[in-house]
Amino acid sequence: MNDAYLGIDIGSISTKGVIIDKDNKIITSLYIWTEGNPVKAVTKLVNKLKEQLPSNYIIKGIGTTGSARKLIGLLLDANVVKNEITSHAVGTLSLYPNVKTILEIGGQDSKIILINNGIITDYAMNTLCAAGTGSFLSSQAKRLGVDINDFSEYALKSCNPVKIAARCTVFAESDLIHKAQSGYQKEDIIAGLCKSIVLNYLNNVGKGKKIMGPIVFQGGVSKNKGVVKYFKEVLKKDIIVDQNSHLLGALGIAILSKKYQINKTYNLDINSISFETKPMECMGCSNNCEILRIYKNGKMIDAWGNRCNKVIKL
Amino acid sequence: MIGIPKSLFYYYDGKIWTNFFDYLKIDYVISPDTNKEIIEMGKSISNDEMCMSIKSYLGHVAYLSKRCKYLLIPRIENFGDNNQTCTNFLAMYDLVNNLFGNEIINYNINLNDNETLKKGLMYIGYKFGKKKSLIKKALNYALKRYNKERKKDILNNILKLKKSKKKVLIISHPYNTYDTFVGQPIIKLLKDLDIEIIYSDLFNKNSTNKLSKKLSKDLYWKYSKDIIGSIELVKKNIDGILFLSTFPCGLDSLVNELIIRKINIPYLNIIVDDLDSLSGVETRVESFVDILNQ
């Protein structure tokens, strides 16, 4: 039997899973939509990964990252639960040990991580506004009646990208409608959108940061060739996009779960677990915190959301 | 009964006020720690362009206005040349006066016109019919006790610099740092991750104010100068800096840019608004601590 480690990155838009062997090589991976239900998405993901995993492997560690890391960490009894910044950096460093700058644009977050000699020296994340991220692109694609998968093709066709204000999704949208109504070609508008993402990212997240090569661009949006093209154009530097650029966060957390393994085996039998969350408004004081109680197999195992130090009765 | 909002000014001179009132046996009540109800009340009466701290302050005032006859709302203009405060500190007296029907106990601070805290408190004493000699004694008592406690806090803060744990300097106005809704949840996250907190406001203000000139000669906001000067004082002893402000603070947005350009220490900027969920903040704080622990 060979040891394997599962890393799951549960983002706002998509859920990514990879299983690696002891040499950090990806054995199998999967990318599916979260569709607003992380528990359901992870159940589907784990079942599929289990099918794909050759029978001579056994899971010795599970790590979770992404915005639903805490919840899914509980569901799967993960041995490591870590934030996205660290996971992405670890994943990328395993493939590109010389990387100096990581640009990452996901569904709702975008970040920049600066690395020197394999050590993270600085990072920045977008503020809570989702302008200039994947969810902005996909909502605009819907508006233009274009499948998001065809975005690259359209963007690369254009020679004259239109100027779109991307500071705020609302403004961008009215700008975009205006341009469409005044007769601009669809490819020019899409190219304009891609360029605006790049400019918005560099002006917000990348503000004041020294972007040095080698640069790795990852996250779901890195699959968009239009955005990659304009990053190259604006930064005047080469941009590396890994073939698994959408999986690097999951890869990173899988590596971390290997590093911190606790001599435990997982059978990935997720269907037999009943997992439920129950929200409640605490009436203990005038803060009225929204508390989420987590039930696993009918038993409450955790609860969070309280601002005070009162212990919620388990 | 005098109502004292537990927000903004309270975190600067509140202890002096309460010592003073205690000695003179003047009744006062302090509003509770900031909670959701107070924030909601504040939001409903403030203009949407005001910063979250001001909204919260007005919430505290609203809470007290139903319960007290008097409200203590100072008007703070300047601490001498090149030591101005945010215009909201100057405007607060008039703002509250227009919004609420309570009688306002106020004092002005305008060192250019020789209006000081001592003078202001003297007038308040007279207003409540106390004798001059007694008021002077009360003032002495109030300041002495305040200074003694502050000295102790400063000493504790300096002693923490010698600890072996990872240390983070919190750059923030005291009304944010110590607020149960703004600073405290974030400080708790840091402490849970085994970080020692160094407070930028717990140093000798005269020396930090002067030291701030090393970062900027042009900055003219007293409260910002007081806190950022601490960077120069402790930069060799800390592992990271967390800049905490409320949305949309004009002063802090400039000071933040200034610090980013001048320092060479891991740095995190968190801007708090009235969002309920802490998960976004958790991700940022956790990654920051990961960097410090590498």
Interface residues (C-beta under 8 A of the other chain):
Chain A: S67 K70 K82 N83 E84 I85 T86 I119 I120 T121 D122 Y123 M125 T127 L128 G208 C285 S286 N287 N288 E290 G305 R307
Chain B: N35 K36 E37 I38 T180 F181 P185 E257 I260 R261 P266 Y267 I271 D273 L275 D276 S277 L278 S279 G280 E282 T283 R284 E286 S287 F288 D290 I291 Q294
